Amino acid sequence: MADVSLSAHQLSLFYSQIQLRRFDDSTLRILELILSSKDVKLLLELRSKLKEFLRSQSLIAIREAAEKPIEHKLLILEFLVRAFAIVDDIESCLAVRYEGLIMRDTWTVNHLELRVSCSEWMNFAEDAFNNEYYSVTAKACENALLCLKEEEGDYNCDNLWGNTWTISKIQRLEDIAIRLSTCHSDFRTLFCIDGQYNLLSLETVDMKFGTVVDPLAFCNPCCGFDTLYTHI
């Protein structure tokens, strides 16, 4: 009973921190404490509540940050990546990581320090592949190859251009992911239906009911920050 009472207090505190938009290490520590319970049944219940709460609050926080500087947006995404990892929401974690990489890549023109390295794309591609998200794996591999081609000799690409083994490795992973993606739909995309945002599988949505929100619009400097949320 004491464990339940303590968890309820910590849960309330975490909710408050998120609603106050305190996206920092102290909030993550509270989250870790909540999930340190030895009661397996309670732990599963808490994890489920936290996943649902984080998914809903992340959308709100992202919309609120529409006019914020790119650095602030990236800090929010970084926090969400860590929070989703803690609650073991791999799908959301990978989705937010992907959006962060795309956002940085899009803003590189004006912020060279945000450039995504080939190794970052490959690390993401391997994580996505290992979790059976094959379409996004193929896209990440494509981005890694583009990075190698466009940034030949640049330190941000780890000077990998000309490394036949590395290029071959990327292409092999991309080919396998493309083949597997033909029989495995892994994207969940945000649809705006009757003014409501809904996360729906592409396999189950009749396109006539809603308008697809382009996930890349989230990363376009000319568009609002609130056009995200793409779930893998």
Solvent accessible surface area in square Angstrom, and as a share of the most:
residue,aa,sasa,rsa
1,M,192,0.86
2,A,83,0.64
3,D,54,0.28
4,V,69,0.40
5,S,70,0.45
6,L,99,0.49
7,S,4,0.03
8,A,57,0.44
9,H,120,0.53
10,Q,26,0.11
11,L,17,0.08
12,S,67,0.43
13,L,75,0.38
14,F,0,0.00
15,Y,55,0.21
16,S,46,0.30
17,Q,19,0.09
18,I,3,0.01
19,Q,104,0.46
20,L,101,0.50
21,R,68,0.25
22,R,123,0.45
23,F,43,0.18
24,D,65,0.34
25,D,71,0.37
26,S,44,0.28
27,T,0,0.00
28,L,5,0.03
29,R,139,0.51
30,I,23,0.12
31,L,0,0.00
32,E,91,0.41
33,L,102,0.51
34,I,1,0.00
35,L,23,0.11
36,S,64,0.41
37,S,15,0.09
38,K,185,0.79
39,D,62,0.32
40,V,105,0.60
41,K,163,0.69
42,L,18,0.09
43,L,34,0.17
44,L,113,0.56
45,E,84,0.38
46,L,6,0.03
47,R,55,0.20
48,S,68,0.44
49,K,89,0.38
50,L,0,0.00
51,K,59,0.25
52,E,129,0.58
53,F,27,0.11
54,L,1,0.01
55,R,70,0.26
56,S,52,0.34
57,Q,24,0.11
58,S,1,0.00
59,L,27,0.13
60,I,65,0.33
61,A,3,0.02
62,I,0,0.00
63,R,83,0.30
64,E,105,0.47
65,A,3,0.02
66,A,22,0.17
67,E,162,0.73
68,K,97,0.41
69,P,85,0.53
70,I,6,0.03
71,E,87,0.39
72,H,73,0.33
73,K,17,0.07
74,L,30,0.15
75,L,112,0.56
76,I,6,0.03
77,L,4,0.02
78,E,94,0.42
79,F,8,0.03
80,L,3,0.02
81,V,31,0.18
82,R,107,0.39
83,A,0,0.00
84,F,0,0.00
85,A,54,0.42
86,I,44,0.23
87,V,0,0.00
88,D,76,0.39
89,D,5,0.03
90,I,66,0.33
91,E,28,0.13
92,S,0,0.00
93,C,15,0.09
94,L,5,0.03
95,A,2,0.02
96,V,1,0.00
97,R,61,0.22
98,Y,17,0.06
99,E,2,0.01
100,G,10,0.10
101,L,16,0.08
102,I,15,0.07
103,M,2,0.01
104,R,51,0.19
105,D,68,0.35
106,T,51,0.29
107,W,45,0.16
108,T,18,0.10
109,V,127,0.73
110,N,110,0.57
111,H,42,0.19
112,L,109,0.54
113,E,128,0.57
114,L,20,0.10
115,R,45,0.17
116,V,3,0.02
117,S,14,0.09
118,C,1,0.01
119,S,43,0.28
120,E,58,0.26
121,W,4,0.01
122,M,19,0.08
123,N,83,0.43
124,F,0,0.00
125,A,0,0.00
126,E,56,0.25
127,D,52,0.27
128,A,0,0.00
129,F,50,0.21
130,N,116,0.59
131,N,60,0.31
132,E,92,0.41
133,Y,37,0.14
134,Y,25,0.10
135,S,35,0.22
136,V,0,0.00
137,T,0,0.00
138,A,15,0.12
139,K,72,0.30
140,A,0,0.00
141,C,0,0.00
142,E,72,0.32
143,N,18,0.09
144,A,0,0.00
145,L,39,0.19
146,L,77,0.38
147,C,12,0.07
148,L,1,0.00
149,K,140,0.59
150,E,120,0.54
151,E,40,0.18
152,E,113,0.51
153,G,55,0.53
154,D,34,0.18
155,Y,163,0.62
156,N,30,0.15
157,C,3,0.02
158,D,63,0.33
159,N,102,0.52
160,L,43,0.22
161,W,101,0.36
162,G,57,0.55
163,N,61,0.31
164,T,107,0.62
165,W,163,0.57
166,T,15,0.09
167,I,37,0.19
168,S,36,0.24
169,K,69,0.29
170,I,1,0.01
171,Q,85,0.38
172,R,123,0.45
173,L,23,0.12
174,E,29,0.13
175,D,72,0.37
176,I,67,0.34
177,A,0,0.00
178,I,85,0.43
179,R,153,0.56
180,L,63,0.31
181,S,28,0.18
182,T,114,0.67
183,C,110,0.66
184,H,65,0.29
185,S,53,0.34
186,D,9,0.05
187,F,49,0.21
188,R,101,0.37
189,T,11,0.06
190,L,3,0.02
191,F,0,0.00
192,C,42,0.25
193,I,37,0.19
194,D,138,0.72
195,G,58,0.56
196,Q,119,0.53
197,Y,88,0.34
198,N,50,0.26
199,L,54,0.27
200,L,60,0.30
201,S,17,0.11
202,L,84,0.42
203,E,128,0.57
204,T,108,0.63
205,V,22,0.13
206,D,65,0.34
207,M,112,0.50
208,K,158,0.67
209,F,127,0.53
210,G,18,0.17
211,T,96,0.56
212,V,59,0.34
213,V,25,0.14
214,D,78,0.40
215,P,38,0.24
216,L,90,0.45
217,A,21,0.16
218,F,4,0.02
219,C,2,0.01
220,N,61,0.31
221,P,61,0.38
222,C,122,0.73
223,C,53,0.32
224,G,30,0.29
225,F,1,0.00
226,D,47,0.24
227,T,35,0.20
228,L,2,0.01
229,Y,3,0.01
230,T,7,0.04
231,H,0,0.00
232,I,3,0.01
